[in-house]
Every structure is written in C-alpha cells, then in structure tokens.
Amino acid sequence: MRPLRNAAVQSVLAAVLAAYLKLTLKTLRWRIEGLPAAEAVWEAGGAVVVCFWHARIPLSPACWPLDRAQEPRALISLSSDGAFIARAVAKLGFPAIRGSSQKASDPTKAKGGSTAFRETLRWLKSGGGIAITPDGPHGPAEAMKDGSKALARAAACPVLLVGLASAPAVRLNSWDRTLVPLPFGRGAIVWRAVGLDEDWDAELNAATRRAEALVG
C-alpha cells in the first residue's frame, strides 16, 4: 500500500507540510508585480477564478490574503495525491472542492467533474473565490485545459492568473516537477487579469517566467 493512501499517514504528513509552508512562506523576501489587478478584484468582492500551475501549489497560499480577499476554495482532484493536497491546503485556510473539471471536450464529464463543476459554480455564484491548477491533475505540465474557462464563463466572473516562483527551492520528481520553497529565500508573485477571449496559456506562462526572472 502506498503510504499516501492511508488516511492517518496523510493527516500527519499534511499537518507537517502545512506547518512547514506556513513558516517558510513567511521567511521569503517577496517581489510582487501586477498587484493592482488583484486588489481591484478583492475590493470589488464577488466571485473570482484564480489560476496557477500545479507545480506552484506549495507557493500559492502566499498570493491570497485571507483577511482581505474573497473566501477561497481550492478545486482538487479525487486522486489519492489529491486527498493529501486537500488536507494540507485546508490547514492553510483553503478548503477543497474535490473533483476535476479539466476534461477538454466536456469539463462536466471528467472524474467527479459533474459534481465538482456544479459545486464550484454554486460557490462562485455565492461570491467566493476558487483556486484552480488548470494543468492538473496529471498534466501535461503548464498546458491549459478547458475547465477553468468553462467555470469562469458560467459564473460570469473575473479571472486572475498568478505566476509564482521561489529560489532556492527543491524540485520534486513528480510529473509537474513540484517546486517546494526553502526558508529565507526569494519569492515572486506576478498577477495578470485576463478575459475569456485571451490566450490564458500564454499569459500564465509569461507570468510564471516573469516570476522566475524576479527571483533570479
């Protein structure tokens, strides 16, 4: 049995990871670009879709101030790895909606997609924020699937793309090469507000590359 399939092991490891990230993210020296785009959404209130690449999940809590921004939820797959991620991010203040809305041909027919799509849409229509990794849960890395746009279109809400980077960091041997920040390093957050007709792939990749350039 894989250890992460055990609920008790998941709970312990998720608590350790959450504590590590909470402390580590506070020690990073952050550079931020495009913040007015995010602040305008926070101040306006109401629903918002926020996208960043799957590899940047460990950095993502730093970009969403829980005391200022919309109450968040994180859309996370039904896989065993997703269960572990859901436990960890919940401890950081980002409860999960479980399922996948990433199937390109029809986001409502992915694994758990129909339920997840409806639940996420209800959450958005109530004025909440949803965090999505549009290349998850299995990749290919940094390639946008259609589910995020379908949700944003159905909810008629603004969309924020977030490029995230840190250095020094550890790259895990996973499909997305997950980036885990090390304490007392450099971090960067680059915001982009986009419309439904724009090239989200190009914009999110540009924001991510810019964040990487900012941390050197």
C-alpha positions as CSV (number, residue, x, y, z in Angstrom):
1,M,0.0,0.0,0.0
2,R,1.3,3.4,-0.9
3,P,1.7,5.5,2.3
4,L,-0.3,8.4,1.0
5,R,-3.3,6.1,0.5
6,N,-3.5,5.7,4.3
7,A,-5.7,8.4,5.9
8,A,-3.8,8.5,9.2
9,V,-0.5,8.9,7.4
10,Q,-2.0,11.5,5.1
11,S,-3.2,13.5,8.1
12,V,0.2,13.6,9.8
13,L,2.1,14.4,6.7
14,A,-0.4,17.1,5.7
15,A,0.0,18.7,9.1
16,V,3.8,18.7,8.8
17,L,3.7,20.1,5.3
18,A,1.2,22.8,6.2
19,A,3.3,23.9,9.2
20,Y,6.5,23.9,7.1
21,L,4.9,26.0,4.3
22,K,3.3,28.4,6.8
23,L,6.6,29.2,8.4
24,T,8.7,29.1,5.2
25,L,6.4,31.4,3.1
26,K,6.7,34.0,5.9
27,T,10.5,34.0,5.7
28,L,10.7,34.6,1.9
29,R,11.6,38.1,0.6
30,W,8.7,38.7,-1.8
31,R,8.6,40.7,-5.0
32,I,5.2,41.4,-6.4
33,E,4.1,42.7,-9.8
34,G,0.6,43.4,-11.0
35,L,-0.9,43.7,-7.6
36,P,-3.4,46.4,-8.5
37,A,-5.2,43.9,-10.7
38,A,-5.7,41.6,-7.7
39,E,-6.5,44.4,-5.3
40,A,-9.3,45.7,-7.7
41,V,-10.9,42.2,-7.6
42,W,-10.6,42.0,-3.8
43,E,-12.1,45.4,-3.3
44,A,-15.0,44.7,-5.7
45,G,-15.9,41.5,-3.9
46,G,-17.8,38.8,-5.7
47,A,-16.7,35.6,-7.5
48,V,-13.3,35.2,-8.9
49,V,-11.4,32.3,-10.6
50,V,-7.7,32.2,-9.8
51,C,-5.3,30.0,-11.8
52,F,-1.7,29.0,-11.3
53,W,0.3,26.0,-12.5
54,H,0.1,22.7,-10.5
55,A,3.8,22.8,-9.7
56,R,3.3,26.0,-7.8
57,I,0.8,24.8,-5.3
58,P,3.3,25.0,-2.3
59,L,3.7,28.7,-3.1
60,S,0.1,29.5,-3.7
61,P,-1.1,30.4,-0.1
62,A,1.2,33.4,-0.2
63,C,-0.8,35.1,-3.0
64,W,-4.2,35.1,-1.3
65,P,-4.6,37.2,1.8
66,L,-7.4,35.6,3.8
67,D,-8.1,38.8,5.7
68,R,-8.6,40.9,2.6
69,A,-9.6,38.7,-0.4
70,Q,-12.7,36.6,-1.1
71,E,-13.1,33.5,0.9
72,P,-11.3,30.8,-1.1
73,R,-11.9,27.2,-2.1
74,A,-9.4,25.0,-3.9
75,L,-10.5,22.7,-6.7
76,I,-8.5,19.5,-6.2
77,S,-8.7,16.1,-7.9
78,L,-10.2,12.9,-6.4
79,S,-6.9,11.1,-6.6
80,S,-5.0,9.8,-3.5
81,D,-2.4,12.5,-4.1
82,G,-5.2,15.0,-4.3
83,A,-6.6,13.9,-1.0
84,F,-3.2,14.6,0.6
85,I,-3.0,18.0,-1.1
86,A,-6.6,18.8,0.0
87,R,-5.7,18.0,3.7
88,A,-2.6,20.2,3.6
89,V,-4.2,23.3,1.9
90,A,-7.2,23.1,4.2
91,K,-4.9,23.5,7.1
92,L,-3.6,26.7,5.4
93,G,-7.1,28.1,5.1
94,F,-8.1,26.8,1.7
95,P,-10.8,24.2,2.0
96,A,-11.1,21.9,-1.0
97,I,-13.8,21.1,-3.5
98,R,-13.0,17.6,-4.7
99,G,-13.2,16.6,-8.3
100,S,-11.8,17.5,-11.7
101,S,-13.1,19.9,-14.2
102,Q,-10.2,19.6,-16.6
103,K,-11.5,17.3,-19.4
104,A,-11.0,19.4,-22.5
105,S,-14.0,18.1,-24.5
106,D,-16.5,18.4,-21.7
107,P,-15.4,19.6,-18.2
108,T,-18.5,18.1,-16.6
109,K,-17.6,14.5,-17.6
110,A,-14.2,14.3,-16.0
111,K,-13.7,12.2,-12.9
112,G,-16.0,13.7,-10.4
113,G,-16.4,16.5,-12.8
114,S,-20.1,16.9,-12.9
115,T,-20.4,17.2,-9.1
116,A,-17.3,19.3,-8.8
117,F,-18.5,21.7,-11.6
118,R,-21.9,22.2,-10.0
119,E,-20.5,22.7,-6.5
120,T,-17.8,25.1,-7.7
121,L,-20.3,27.1,-9.8
122,R,-22.6,27.4,-6.7
123,W,-19.6,28.6,-4.7
124,L,-18.7,31.2,-7.3
125,K,-22.3,32.4,-7.6
126,S,-22.3,32.9,-3.8
127,G,-19.4,35.3,-4.2
128,G,-16.5,33.1,-3.3
129,G,-13.1,32.6,-4.9
130,I,-11.9,29.4,-6.5
131,A,-8.2,28.4,-7.0
132,I,-7.6,26.1,-9.9
133,T,-4.5,24.4,-11.3
134,P,-5.5,24.2,-15.0
135,D,-2.8,21.7,-15.9
136,G,-3.8,19.2,-13.2
137,P,-4.2,16.6,-12.0
138,H,-2.0,14.7,-14.5
139,G,-0.7,17.2,-17.0
140,P,0.9,17.8,-19.3
141,A,2.6,20.4,-17.2
142,E,1.9,24.1,-17.9
143,A,-0.7,23.2,-20.6
144,M,-4.2,24.8,-20.0
145,K,-7.3,22.6,-20.2
146,D,-10.8,24.0,-20.8
147,G,-12.4,23.5,-17.4
148,S,-11.3,26.8,-16.0
149,K,-12.7,28.8,-18.8
150,A,-15.9,26.9,-18.7
151,L,-16.3,27.8,-15.0
152,A,-15.4,31.4,-15.5
153,R,-17.8,31.7,-18.4
154,A,-20.7,30.0,-16.5
155,A,-20.1,32.2,-13.4
156,A,-19.5,35.4,-15.5
157,C,-16.7,36.4,-13.1
158,P,-13.3,37.9,-13.3
159,V,-10.2,35.8,-13.8
160,L,-6.8,36.3,-12.2
161,L,-3.7,34.3,-13.4
162,V,-0.8,34.1,-11.0
163,G,2.9,33.4,-11.8
164,L,4.7,32.1,-8.7
165,A,8.4,31.3,-8.1
166,S,10.9,31.0,-5.4
167,A,14.7,30.4,-5.0
168,P,16.3,28.5,-3.7
169,A,13.8,25.6,-3.9
170,V,13.6,21.9,-4.3
171,R,12.1,20.3,-7.4
172,L,10.3,17.0,-6.7
173,N,10.5,14.1,-9.1
174,S,6.8,14.3,-10.0
175,W,5.0,14.8,-13.3
176,D,4.9,18.5,-12.8
177,R,8.3,18.9,-11.0
178,T,6.6,20.5,-8.0
179,L,8.5,23.4,-6.6
180,V,9.0,23.4,-2.8
181,P,10.4,26.6,-1.4
182,L,13.3,26.7,1.1
183,P,13.3,29.1,4.0
184,F,14.8,32.6,3.9
185,G,15.0,32.7,0.1
186,R,13.3,34.9,-2.5
187,G,9.8,34.7,-3.7
188,A,7.8,36.3,-6.5
189,I,4.1,36.8,-7.3
190,V,3.1,38.1,-10.7
191,W,-0.6,38.9,-11.3
192,R,-2.4,39.0,-14.7
193,A,-6.1,39.8,-15.1
194,V,-7.5,38.2,-18.3
195,G,-10.7,38.0,-20.3
196,L,-12.3,34.9,-21.6
197,D,-11.1,35.5,-25.2
198,E,-7.5,35.9,-24.3
199,D,-4.8,33.2,-24.5
200,W,-4.6,32.0,-20.9
201,D,-1.8,29.5,-21.7
202,A,0.5,32.3,-23.0
203,E,-0.5,34.7,-20.3
204,L,0.1,32.3,-17.4
205,N,3.3,31.0,-18.8
206,A,4.5,34.6,-19.3
207,A,3.6,35.5,-15.7
208,T,5.4,32.4,-14.4
209,R,8.5,33.1,-16.4
210,R,8.5,36.7,-15.2
211,A,8.2,35.4,-11.6
212,E,11.2,33.1,-12.1
213,A,13.2,36.1,-13.5
214,L,12.4,38.1,-10.5
215,V,13.9,35.5,-8.1
216,G,16.9,35.0,-10.4
